[in-house]
Amino acid sequence: MPGTYLAAILIAAAGVAALDVRYRLAIPAAPGRTVGAIAIGTAFFLAWDLIGILAGVFVKGSSPLLLGVDLAPHLPLEEPLFLAFLCYLALVVHAAARRRAVP
């Protein structure tokens, strides 16, 4: 079903955001730094993807779960959203681990 992968990313991001807000881990603690880190991380991984696409290493397979909207050849719409989610998840996990490590 088209859009399933996008829906899964958005649902997972909503869950991470709920934990973030509940425990004041990333965005509530430092909104500017968090958004900046997500933007920089997403841009880095997107550049990495584009280099891989140009080198012929990364190719988009055919999946009925994707929307079918491509931002560039072999770069589906879901990819930048997944990369942003990945960066956000890493920040939230890092903040939680730091809080857990401090007595």
Summary of the structure (lengths in Angstrom):
residues: 103
radius of gyration: 15.6
end to end distance: 47.0
largest distance: 49.2
contacts: 270
relative contact order: 0.20
helix: 66%
strand: 5%
